[in-house]
Amino acid sequence: MLTAFGRAFRTPDLRRKLLFTLFIIVLFRLGSHVPTPGVSYPLVQQCIEGADTSNQLLGLINLFSGGALLQLSIFALGIMPYITASIIVQLLTVVIPRFETLKKEGQAGQTKMTQYTRYLTIGLAILQSSTLITFAENPQTLFNNPSCTNILADSSVVTILIMVLTMTAGTGMIMWLGELITDKGVGNGMSLLIFTSIAARFPSSLWDIKQRSGWGVFLAVIALGLVVIALVVFVEQSQRRIPVQYAKRMVGRRVYGGTSTYIPLKVNMAGVIPVIFASSILTLPTLVAQFNQGANGVNPGWVDWITNYLSSGAHPIYMAVYTALILFFTFFYVSITFNPTEVADNMKRYGGFIPGIRAGRPTAEYLNYVLTRITVPGAIYLALISLLPLVALVLVDANQNFPFGGTSILIVVGVGLETVKQIEAQLQQRHYEGFLR
């Protein structure tokens, strides 16, 4: 692998792409530490030291921003508005006929969909930055730190508008940096920026575990992390290959078809989306309960129930609901992203068939049968990986500081594998030895 890296850097074109990608990543990390105008940076640091990030949604957004959210930097929102916009546009493709038509138009339609995603990202950035600043006016709620004082130097309307504009512009710049990496660098730009944000928190998270629990637990976490990474790599690379045979066709005097290929169905076709959905949904009851707390400390019964059972990730009821939501959203997301009927129709149109299966409806039923069978272990795998940080909260008191589980490890391993594949493909184009040989 090291030899392959050396050969990659000795290739002028590939070396230029790698250095450009590293340069953009450095800019992204620098922007995560530049405070937004109107924010007292020393007071923010004091609040962070005693912050409690047990809120799952807050922790998730802070994870994707590389810790920039709680620092209220110009990149405080990170890539989260773009991720949310992409998911919304993808879901609307099933509901809005116009979006479904654009999806089928190829590159031109995809360009239009990307433009809609950008507009929605800016709108969500304005909404999220306004919400974040509203919480910043009451920092005890944002940081869950009772000793945290006012962190805004000025609460005037002009200052707040400047802060909203700055954070929204920061999100727009992150989008631009990600697209620059995709066009002129190596790998998918947005994915690499998310990878950078998450990986930047690994050293501090591991050191916090060592400080809290000692060397024994620290080494045990490292060993568990290696096992989890190996498991994630194995499952992410696993796929069911359904053979497809294309019949020979005469077009004029030329013969087409007669080739064999396969349809790759991954075990984890949903990726990390179900985990994000489940975390977001579970946060809503807690937010509703916070706004319905009674006077003099006397709360309605349902508020106390949510506070006791759905606010802490260490509670068995929370874990059970979290697991059920992940299983549900895994099947839901796979059902809207892979349409067996559409795949069967396309195969029939071009003369393709699965050996032993009739074309048309029987093929669609067979694909749906296979997809359901491989989605079951995929959903269970996602649930188990996502429960690791919650179990760590009980065992080593390291919920947000446990890096080898949940969304973080899925994204880091997935993006890492995809980037290595792209670099390997470019090396093979130049007759070099690949990474995985």
VEXTI-961357 format. One record per residue (C-alpha): residue number from 1; z, y, x. Coordinates in steps of 0.05 Angstrom, whole numbers, plus 5000, padded with zeros to 4 digits. Each point is the difference from the previous one (the first is absolute). Layout:
N
@balo=NUM&c3=Z&c2=Y&c1=X .
...
***
This chain:
437
@balo=1&c3=5000&c2=5000&c1=5000 .
@balo=2&c3=5018&c2=5048&c1=5056 .
@balo=3&c3=4933&c2=4984&c1=5033 .
@balo=4&c3=4964&c2=5016&c1=4935 .
@balo=5&c3=5037&c2=5066&c1=4996 .
@balo=6&c3=4978&c2=5016&c1=5071 .
@balo=7&c3=4928&c2=4984&c1=4982 .
@balo=8&c3=5005&c2=5043&c1=4937 .
@balo=9&c3=5022&c2=5060&c1=5041 .
@balo=10&c3=4945&c2=4987&c1=5051 .
@balo=11&c3=4948&c2=5005&c1=4945 .
@balo=12&c3=4983&c2=5075&c1=4996 .
@balo=13&c3=4985&c2=5004&c1=4926 .
@balo=14&c3=5060&c2=4957&c1=4979 .
@balo=15&c3=5046&c2=5036&c1=5049 .
@balo=16&c3=4980&c2=5067&c1=4970 .
@balo=17&c3=5016&c2=4974&c1=4930 .
@balo=18&c3=5067&c2=4972&c1=5021 .
@balo=19&c3=5021&c2=5064&c1=5035 .
@balo=20&c3=4978&c2=5042&c1=4940 .
@balo=21&c3=5041&c2=4955&c1=4954 .
@balo=22&c3=5062&c2=5007&c1=5044 .
@balo=23&c3=4991&c2=5076&c1=5003 .
@balo=24&c3=4998&c2=5005&c1=4924 .
@balo=25&c3=5062&c2=4956&c1=4995 .
@balo=26&c3=5037&c2=5045&c1=5049 .
@balo=27&c3=4982&c2=5061&c1=4958 .
@balo=28&c3=5024&c2=4965&c1=4938 .
@balo=29&c3=5067&c2=4984&c1=5031 .
@balo=30&c3=5009&c2=5070&c1=5026 .
@balo=31&c3=4987&c2=5029&c1=4931 .
@balo=32&c3=5055&c2=4955&c1=4972 .
@balo=33&c3=5051&c2=5039&c1=5041 .
@balo=34&c3=4976&c2=5071&c1=4985 .
@balo=35&c3=5046&c2=5030&c1=4946 .
@balo=36&c3=4973&c2=5033&c1=4938 .
@balo=37&c3=5008&c2=5077&c1=4998 .
@balo=38&c3=5064&c2=5019&c1=4963 .
@balo=39&c3=5039&c2=4937&c1=5021 .
@balo=40&c3=5060&c2=5003&c1=5046 .
@balo=41&c3=4985&c2=4944&c1=5050 .
@balo=42&c3=5071&c2=4995&c1=5030 .
@balo=43&c3=5031&c2=4992&c1=4930 .
@balo=44&c3=4948&c2=4948&c1=4982 .
@balo=45&c3=5019&c2=4959&c1=5061 .
@balo=46&c3=5074&c2=5004&c1=4981 .
@balo=47&c3=4982&c2=4975&c1=4930 .
@balo=48&c3=4958&c2=4942&c1=5027 .
@balo=49&c3=5058&c2=4975&c1=5043 .
@balo=50&c3=5042&c2=4987&c1=4938 .
@balo=51&c3=4943&c2=4983&c1=4953 .
@balo=52&c3=5001&c2=4938&c1=4955 .
@balo=53&c3=4929&c2=4976&c1=4988 .
@balo=54&c3=5018&c2=4943&c1=4953 .
@balo=55&c3=4953&c2=5029&c1=4949 .
@balo=56&c3=4941&c2=4952&c1=5003 .
@balo=57&c3=4945&c2=5050&c1=4982 .
@balo=58&c3=5028&c2=5053&c1=5047 .
@balo=59&c3=5005&c2=4949&c1=5056 .
@balo=60&c3=4929&c2=4977&c1=4987 .
@balo=61&c3=4970&c2=5070&c1=5003 .
@balo=62&c3=5042&c2=5016&c1=5061 .
@balo=63&c3=4974&c2=4936&c1=5032 .
@balo=64&c3=4927&c2=5018&c1=4988 .
@balo=65&c3=5012&c2=5070&c1=5028 .
@balo=66&c3=5031&c2=4973&c1=5064 .
@balo=67&c3=5066&c2=5035&c1=4984 .
@balo=68&c3=4966&c2=5067&c1=4988 .
@balo=69&c3=5021&c2=5003&c1=4927 .
@balo=70&c3=5075&c2=5009&c1=5013 .
@balo=71&c3=4983&c2=5049&c1=5056 .
@balo=72&c3=4960&c2=5042&c1=4951 .
@balo=73&c3=4944&c2=5009&c1=5051 .
@balo=74&c3=4930&c2=5023&c1=4987 .
@balo=75&c3=4980&c2=4927&c1=4994 .
@balo=76&c3=5060&c2=4984&c1=4956 .
@balo=77&c3=4959&c2=4967&c1=4945 .
@balo=78&c3=4962&c2=4957&c1=5051 .
@balo=79&c3=4945&c2=4956&c1=4974 .
@balo=80&c3=5037&c2=4982&c1=4935 .
@balo=81&c3=4960&c2=5048&c1=4954 .
@balo=82&c3=4935&c2=4969&c1=5025 .
@balo=83&c3=5026&c2=4929&c1=4990 .
@balo=84&c3=5023&c2=5018&c1=4929 .
@balo=85&c3=4933&c2=5033&c1=4984 .
@balo=86&c3=4961&c2=4940&c1=5026 .
@balo=87&c3=5040&c2=4952&c1=4958 .
@balo=88&c3=4992&c2=5043&c1=4938 .
@balo=89&c3=4925&c2=5007&c1=5009 .
@balo=90&c3=4994&c2=4925&c1=5011 .
@balo=91&c3=5040&c2=4985&c1=4937 .
@balo=92&c3=4959&c2=5051&c1=4960 .
@balo=93&c3=4937&c2=4962&c1=5020 .
@balo=94&c3=5020&c2=4947&c1=4949 .
@balo=95&c3=5015&c2=5051&c1=4945 .
@balo=96&c3=4947&c2=5055&c1=5008 .
@balo=97&c3=4927&c2=4977&c1=4993 .
@balo=98&c3=4976&c2=5057&c1=5044 .
@balo=99&c3=5041&c2=4976&c1=5059 .
@balo=100&c3=4977&c2=4928&c1=4989 .
@balo=101&c3=4927&c2=5024&c1=5001 .
@balo=102&c3=5012&c2=5039&c1=5065 .
@balo=103&c3=5031&c2=4938&c1=5031 .
@balo=104&c3=4936&c2=4961&c1=4987 .
@balo=105&c3=4954&c2=5054&c1=5028 .
@balo=106&c3=5013&c2=4981&c1=5073 .
@balo=107&c3=5009&c2=5052&c1=5054 .
@balo=108&c3=4983&c2=5060&c1=4957 .
@balo=109&c3=5051&c2=4980&c1=4947 .
@balo=110&c3=5053&c2=4985&c1=5053 .
@balo=111&c3=4990&c2=5070&c1=5029 .
@balo=112&c3=5012&c2=5030&c1=4932 .
@balo=113&c3=5062&c2=4958&c1=4990 .
@balo=114&c3=5026&c2=5022&c1=5067 .
@balo=115&c3=4990&c2=5072&c1=4979 .
@balo=116&c3=5040&c2=4988&c1=4937 .
@balo=117&c3=5055&c2=4968&c1=5042 .
@balo=118&c3=5003&c2=5062&c1=5044 .
@balo=119&c3=5007&c2=5047&c1=4941 .
@balo=120&c3=5055&c2=4957&c1=4970 .
@balo=121&c3=5035&c2=4996&c1=5067 .
@balo=122&c3=5005&c2=5076&c1=5004 .
@balo=123&c3=5026&c2=5003&c1=4928 .
@balo=124&c3=5053&c2=4948&c1=5014 .
@balo=125&c3=5018&c2=5036&c1=5065 .
@balo=126&c3=5014&c2=5064&c1=4962 .
@balo=127&c3=5042&c2=4962&c1=4949 .
@balo=128&c3=5039&c2=4960&c1=5052 .
@balo=129&c3=5012&c2=5060&c1=5046 .
@balo=130&c3=5026&c2=5041&c1=4942 .
@balo=131&c3=5047&c2=4942&c1=4981 .
@balo=132&c3=5023&c2=4992&c1=5072 .
@balo=133&c3=5016&c2=5075&c1=5007 .
@balo=134&c3=5038&c2=4997&c1=4934 .
@balo=135&c3=5043&c2=4945&c1=5028 .
@balo=136&c3=5007&c2=5039&c1=5066 .
@balo=137&c3=5033&c2=5056&c1=4961 .
@balo=138&c3=5055&c2=4949&c1=4985 .
@balo=139&c3=5001&c2=4961&c1=5065 .
@balo=140&c3=5060&c2=4958&c1=4980 .
@balo=141&c3=4953&c2=4964&c1=4951 .
@balo=142&c3=4942&c2=4993&c1=5049 .
@balo=143&c3=5041&c2=4972&c1=5058 .
@balo=144&c3=5056&c2=4968&c1=4959 .
@balo=145&c3=5047&c2=5037&c1=5047 .
@balo=146&c3=5056&c2=5039&c1=4966 .
@balo=147&c3=5013&c2=5041&c1=5064 .
@balo=148&c3=4928&c2=5025&c1=5003 .
@balo=149&c3=4994&c2=5076&c1=4988 .
@balo=150&c3=4941&c2=5043&c1=4981 .
@balo=151&c3=4942&c2=4986&c1=5048 .
@balo=152&c3=4952&c2=5053&c1=4974 .
@balo=153&c3=5002&c2=5066&c1=5037 .
@balo=154&c3=4971&c2=5036&c1=4939 .
@balo=155&c3=4992&c2=4978&c1=4928 .
@balo=156&c3=4954&c2=5055&c1=4977 .
@balo=157&c3=4937&c2=4983&c1=4961 .
@balo=158&c3=4954&c2=5022&c1=5058 .
@balo=159&c3=5036&c2=4955&c1=5050 .
@balo=160&c3=4997&c2=4940&c1=4953 .
@balo=161&c3=4926&c2=5012&c1=4987 .
@balo=162&c3=4988&c2=5002&c1=5076 .
@balo=163&c3=5038&c2=4935&c1=5008 .
@balo=164&c3=4960&c2=4966&c1=4945 .
@balo=165&c3=4935&c2=5026&c1=5030 .
@balo=166&c3=5021&c2=4977&c1=5070 .
@balo=167&c3=5018&c2=4929&c1=4979 .
@balo=168&c3=4937&c2=4994&c1=4957 .
@balo=169&c3=4958&c2=5024&c1=5059 .
@balo=170&c3=5036&c2=4949&c1=5044 .
@balo=171&c3=4980&c2=4944&c1=4953 .
@balo=172&c3=4928&c2=5026&c1=5000 .
@balo=173&c3=5001&c2=5001&c1=5076 .
@balo=174&c3=5026&c2=4928&c1=5003 .
@balo=175&c3=4942&c2=4979&c1=4955 .
@balo=176&c3=4952&c2=5035&c1=5048 .
@balo=177&c3=5031&c2=4968&c1=5061 .
@balo=178&c3=4995&c2=4931&c1=4968 .
@balo=179&c3=4927&c2=5010&c1=4984 .
@balo=180&c3=4987&c2=5024&c1=5071 .
@balo=181&c3=5029&c2=4935&c1=5027 .
@balo=182&c3=4957&c2=4960&c1=4952 .
@balo=183&c3=4937&c2=5037&c1=5020 .
@balo=184&c3=5010&c2=5011&c1=5075 .
@balo=185&c3=5056&c2=4953&c1=5020 .
@balo=186&c3=5019&c2=4927&c1=4992 .
@balo=187&c3=5026&c2=4969&c1=4936 .
@balo=188&c3=5016&c2=5029&c1=4932 .
@balo=189&c3=5029&c2=5069&c1=5010 .
@balo=190&c3=5047&c2=5002&c1=4940 .
@balo=191&c3=5027&c2=4931&c1=5015 .
@balo=192&c3=5012&c2=5017&c1=5073 .
@balo=193&c3=5039&c2=5063&c1=4982 .
@balo=194&c3=5044&c2=4959&c1=4954 .
@balo=195&c3=5008&c2=4949&c1=5056 .
@balo=196&c3=5021&c2=5055&c1=5048 .
@balo=197&c3=5051&c2=5028&c1=4951 .
@balo=198&c3=5033&c2=4933&c1=4990 .
@balo=199&c3=4997&c2=4976&c1=5072 .
@balo=200&c3=5031&c2=5066&c1=5025 .
@balo=201&c3=5064&c2=4982&c1=4963 .
@balo=202&c3=5007&c2=4929&c1=5029 .
@balo=203&c3=5038&c2=5019&c1=5065 .
@balo=204&c3=5051&c2=5044&c1=4965 .
@balo=205&c3=5010&c2=4949&c1=4944 .
@balo=206&c3=5013&c2=4944&c1=5049 .
@balo=207&c3=5048&c2=5043&c1=5041 .
@balo=208&c3=5039&c2=5019&c1=4937 .
@balo=209&c3=5010&c2=4926&c1=4985 .
@balo=210&c3=5025&c2=4989&c1=5071 .
@balo=211&c3=5048&c2=5059&c1=4994 .
@balo=212&c3=5027&c2=4975&c1=4933 .
@balo=213&c3=5004&c2=4925&c1=5012 .
@balo=214&c3=4997&c2=4987&c1=5076 .
@balo=215&c3=4955&c2=4961&c1=5046 .
@balo=216&c3=5007&c2=4934&c1=4964 .
@balo=217&c3=4972&c2=5025&c1=4934 .
@balo=218&c3=4949&c2=5042&c1=5037 .
@balo=219&c3=4971&c2=4939&c1=5036 .
@balo=220&c3=5002&c2=4959&c1=4936 .
@balo=221&c3=4960&c2=5055&c1=4964 .
@balo=222&c3=4949&c2=5000&c1=5056 .
@balo=223&c3=4993&c2=4924&c1=4996 .
@balo=224&c3=4994&c2=5003&c1=4924 .
@balo=225&c3=4948&c2=5056&c1=5008 .
@balo=226&c3=4956&c2=4956&c1=5044 .
@balo=227&c3=5004&c2=4944&c1=4949 .
@balo=228&c3=4983&c2=5047&c1=4943 .
@balo=229&c3=4941&c2=5030&c1=5038 .
@balo=230&c3=4972&c2=4931&c1=5014 .
@balo=231&c3=5008&c2=4981&c1=4927 .
@balo=232&c3=4966&c2=5064&c1=4976 .
@balo=233&c3=4942&c2=4991&c1=5049 .
@balo=234&c3=4991&c2=4928&c1=4977 .
@balo=235&c3=4999&c2=5018&c1=4926 .
@balo=236&c3=4958&c2=5063&c1=5008 .
@balo=237&c3=4947&c2=4959&c1=5037 .
@balo=238&c3=5002&c2=4943&c1=4949 .
@balo=239&c3=4944&c2=4995&c1=4950 .
@balo=240&c3=4966&c2=4950&c1=4954 .
@balo=241&c3=4926&c2=4995&c1=5015 .
@balo=242&c3=4960&c2=4980&c1=4939 .
@balo=243&c3=4931&c2=4973&c1=5022 .
@balo=244&c3=4939&c2=5032&c1=4969 .
@balo=245&c3=4929&c2=4973&c1=5004 .
@balo=246&c3=4939&c2=5043&c1=4986 .
@balo=247&c3=4937&c2=4966&c1=4973 .
@balo=248&c3=4933&c2=5012&c1=5032 .
@balo=249&c3=4956&c2=5052&c1=4965 .
@balo=250&c3=4926&c2=5016&c1=5010 .
@balo=251&c3=4984&c2=5075&c1=5002 .
@balo=252&c3=4926&c2=5007&c1=5012 .
@balo=253&c3=4986&c2=4955&c1=5060 .
@balo=254&c3=5071&c2=5004&c1=5029 .
@balo=255&c3=5058&c2=4954&c1=4987 .
@balo=256&c3=5069&c2=5030&c1=4990 .
@balo=257&c3=5067&c2=4967&c1=4992 .
@balo=258&c3=5019&c2=4929&c1=5018 .
@balo=259&c3=5060&c2=5025&c1=5039 .
@balo=260&c3=5074&c2=4982&c1=4996 .
@balo=261&c3=5057&c2=5049&c1=5001 .
@balo=262&c3=5070&c2=5006&c1=4970 .
@balo=263&c3=5044&c2=5046&c1=4958 .
@balo=264&c3=5064&c2=5015&c1=5039 .
@balo=265&c3=5061&c2=5005&c1=4954 .
@balo=266&c3=5061&c2=5025&c1=5039 .
@balo=267&c3=5069&c2=4973&c1=4984 .
@balo=268&c3=5026&c2=5072&c1=4998 .
@balo=269&c3=4943&c2=5036&c1=4965 .
@balo=270&c3=5045&c2=5054&c1=4972 .
@balo=271&c3=5024&c2=5025&c1=5068 .
@balo=272&c3=5060&c2=5046&c1=4998 .
@balo=273&c3=4984&c2=5033&c1=4933 .
@balo=274&c3=5047&c2=4957&c1=4957 .
@balo=275&c3=5059&c2=5017&c1=5045 .
@balo=276&c3=4986&c2=5075&c1=4993 .
@balo=277&c3=4993&c2=4994&c1=4924 .
@balo=278&c3=5064&c2=4960&c1=4993 .
@balo=279&c3=5040&c2=5049&c1=5043 .
@balo=280&c3=4974&c2=5060&c1=4961 .
@balo=281&c3=5014&c2=4968&c1=4932 .
@balo=282&c3=5071&c2=4981&c1=5019 .
@balo=283&c3=5014&c2=5072&c1=5021 .
@balo=284&c3=4985&c2=5028&c1=4931 .
@balo=285&c3=5062&c2=4974&c1=4964 .
@balo=286&c3=5044&c2=5029&c1=5054 .
@balo=287&c3=4967&c2=5068&c1=4995 .
@balo=288&c3=5008&c2=4999&c1=4924 .
@balo=289&c3=5073&c2=4981&c1=5007 .
@balo=290&c3=5013&c2=5057&c1=5048 .
@balo=291&c3=4974&c2=5051&c1=4949 .
@balo=292&c3=5043&c2=4970&c1=4944 .
@balo=293&c3=5068&c2=4998&c1=5032 .
@balo=294&c3=5055&c2=5022&c1=4953 .
@balo=295&c3=5049&c2=5057&c1=5009 .
@balo=296&c3=5068&c2=4990&c1=5033 .
@balo=297&c3=4976&c2=4936&c1=5032 .
@balo=298&c3=4993&c2=4962&c1=4934 .
@balo=299&c3=4931&c2=4969&c1=4997 .
@balo=300&c3=4964&c2=4962&c1=4944 .
@balo=301&c3=5005&c2=4924&c1=5006 .
@balo=302&c3=4927&c2=4991&c1=5019 .
@balo=303&c3=5006&c2=5052&c1=5056 .
@balo=304&c3=5059&c2=4962&c1=5030 .
@balo=305&c3=4962&c2=4935&c1=4995 .
@balo=306&c3=4939&c2=5028&c1=5037 .
@balo=307&c3=5045&c2=5032&c1=5052 .
@balo=308&c3=5038&c2=4935&c1=5012 .
@balo=309&c3=4943&c2=4950&c1=4999 .
@balo=310&c3=4934&c2=5036&c1=5015 .
@balo=311&c3=5020&c2=5053&c1=5050 .
@balo=312&c3=5020&c2=4955&c1=5057 .
@balo=313&c3=4951&c2=4952&c1=5034 .
@balo=314&c3=5058&c2=4954&c1=5018 .
@balo=315&c3=5014&c2=4980&c1=4928 .
@balo=316&c3=4971&c2=4932&c1=4977 .
@balo=317&c3=4974&c2=5031&c1=4934 .
@balo=318&c3=4962&c2=5052&c1=5040 .
@balo=319&c3=4970&c2=4946&c1=5044 .
@balo=320&c3=4981&c2=4957&c1=4939 .
@balo=321&c3=4965&c2=5059&c1=4965 .
@balo=322&c3=4967&c2=5021&c1=5065 .
@balo=323&c3=4973&c2=4929&c1=5010 .
@balo=324&c3=4975&c2=4995&c1=4928 .
@balo=325&c3=4963&c2=5067&c1=5006 .
@balo=326&c3=4967&c2=4979&c1=5065 .
@balo=327&c3=4976&c2=4935&c1=4969 .
@balo=328&c3=4973&c2=5036&c1=4939 .
@balo=329&c3=4964&c2=5055&c1=5038 .
@balo=330&c3=4970&c2=4949&c1=5049 .
@balo=331&c3=4965&c2=4964&c1=4943 .
@balo=332&c3=4983&c2=5065&c1=4965 .
@balo=333&c3=4968&c2=5032&c1=5062 .
@balo=334&c3=4961&c2=4938&c1=5018 .
@balo=335&c3=4974&c2=4995&c1=4929 .
@balo=336&c3=4971&c2=5071&c1=5002 .
@balo=337&c3=4972&c2=4997&c1=5070 .
@balo=338&c3=4966&c2=4932&c1=4997 .
@balo=339&c3=4958&c2=4985&c1=4938 .
@balo=340&c3=4979&c2=4926&c1=5000 .
@balo=341&c3=4950&c2=5012&c1=4943 .
@balo=342&c3=4965&c2=5055&c1=5039 .
@balo=343&c3=4997&c2=4958&c1=5064 .
@balo=344&c3=4972&c2=4940&c1=4961 .
@balo=345&c3=4947&c2=5044&c1=4967 .
@balo=346&c3=4978&c2=5029&c1=5068 .
@balo=347&c3=4996&c2=4930&c1=5029 .
@balo=348&c3=4957&c2=4977&c1=4942 .
@balo=349&c3=4955&c2=5060&c1=5005 .
@balo=350&c3=4983&c2=4985&c1=5073 .
@balo=351&c3=4995&c2=4925&c1=4991 .
@balo=352&c3=5067&c2=4982&c1=5029 .
@balo=353&c3=5046&c2=4944&c1=4976 .
@balo=354&c3=5063&c2=4963&c1=5021 .
@balo=355&c3=4984&c2=4927&c1=5015 .
@balo=356&c3=5023&c2=4957&c1=4942 .
@balo=357&c3=5011&c2=5060&c1=4954 .
@balo=358&c3=4948&c2=5025&c1=4949 .
@balo=359&c3=4979&c2=5073&c1=5006 .
@balo=360&c3=5026&c2=5052&c1=4951 .
@balo=361&c3=5063&c2=4990&c1=4960 .
@balo=362&c3=5023&c2=4935&c1=5034 .
@balo=363&c3=4996&c2=5035&c1=5067 .
@balo=364&c3=5042&c2=5059&c1=4974 .
@balo=365&c3=5052&c2=4951&c1=4972 .
@balo=366&c3=5003&c2=4962&c1=5066 .
@balo=367&c3=5008&c2=5065&c1=5040 .
@balo=368&c3=5055&c2=5023&c1=4953 .
@balo=369&c3=5035&c2=4932&c1=5008 .
@balo=370&c3=4998&c2=5003&c1=5076 .
@balo=371&c3=5021&c2=5073&c1=5001 .
@balo=372&c3=5060&c2=4986&c1=4957 .
@balo=373&c3=5023&c2=4942&c1=5043 .
@balo=374&c3=4996&c2=5039&c1=5066 .
@balo=375&c3=5031&c2=5063&c1=4969 .
@balo=376&c3=5064&c2=4963&c1=4983 .
@balo=377&c3=5020&c2=4987&c1=5073 .
@balo=378&c3=4974&c2=5069&c1=5018 .
@balo=379&c3=5046&c2=5033&c1=4949 .
@balo=380&c3=5060&c2=4958&c1=5023 .
@balo=381&c3=4985&c2=5019&c1=5072 .
@balo=382&c3=4999&c2=5074&c1=4983 .
@balo=383&c3=5066&c2=4994&c1=4962 .
@balo=384&c3=5034&c2=4964&c1=5058 .
@balo=385&c3=4976&c2=5050&c1=5052 .
@balo=386&c3=5021&c2=5058&c1=4956 .
@balo=387&c3=5070&c2=4971&c1=4989 .
@balo=388&c3=5014&c2=4998&c1=5075 .
@balo=389&c3=5024&c2=5073&c1=5005 .
@balo=390&c3=5044&c2=4990&c1=4938 .
@balo=391&c3=5031&c2=4937&c1=5030 .
@balo=392&c3=5010&c2=5038&c1=5066 .
@balo=393&c3=5038&c2=5052&c1=4961 .
@balo=394&c3=5051&c2=4946&c1=4980 .
@balo=395&c3=5003&c2=4965&c1=5068 .
@balo=396&c3=4995&c2=5055&c1=5052 .
@balo=397&c3=5004&c2=5064&c1=4958 .
@balo=398&c3=4930&c2=5020&c1=5021 .
@balo=399&c3=4958&c2=5013&c1=4938 .
@balo=400&c3=4955&c2=5057&c1=5023 .
@balo=401&c3=5012&c2=4983&c1=5074 .
@balo=402&c3=4973&c2=4929&c1=4995 .
@balo=403&c3=4928&c2=5005&c1=5023 .
@balo=404&c3=4978&c2=4927&c1=4994 .
@balo=405&c3=4989&c2=4994&c1=4926 .
@balo=406&c3=4973&c2=5032&c1=4937 .
@balo=407&c3=4945&c2=5051&c1=5001 .
@balo=408&c3=5006&c2=5017&c1=5074 .
@balo=409&c3=4986&c2=4932&c1=5030 .
@balo=410&c3=4943&c2=4986&c1=4951 .
@balo=411&c3=4965&c2=5064&c1=5018 .
@balo=412&c3=5012&c2=4997&c1=5075 .
@balo=413&c3=4975&c2=4928&c1=5007 .
@balo=414&c3=4942&c2=5010&c1=4951 .
@balo=415&c3=4974&c2=5064&c1=5033 .
@balo=416&c3=5011&c2=4971&c1=5070 .
@balo=417&c3=4959&c2=4938&c1=4984 .
@balo=418&c3=4944&c2=5041&c1=4969 .
@balo=419&c3=4997&c2=5049&c1=5059 .
@balo=420&c3=4998&c2=4943&c1=5051 .
@balo=421&c3=4943&c2=4968&c1=4961 .
@balo=422&c3=4960&c2=5064&c1=5002 .
@balo=423&c3=5011&c2=5009&c1=5075 .
@balo=424&c3=4982&c2=4927&c1=5011 .
@balo=425&c3=4936&c2=5009&c1=4960 .
@balo=426&c3=4979&c2=5059&c1=5042 .
@balo=427&c3=5015&c2=4961&c1=5064 .
@balo=428&c3=4959&c2=4942&c1=4976 .
@balo=429&c3=4941&c2=5047&c1=4987 .
@balo=430&c3=5002&c2=5016&c1=5075 .
@balo=431&c3=5005&c2=4926&c1=5019 .
@balo=432&c3=5073&c2=5004&c1=5018 .
@balo=433&c3=5055&c2=4950&c1=4987 .
@balo=434&c3=5039&c2=5014&c1=4937 .
@balo=435&c3=5075&c2=5008&c1=4991 .
@balo=436&c3=5012&c2=4935&c1=4962 .
@balo=437&c3=4966&c2=4952&c1=5048 .
***
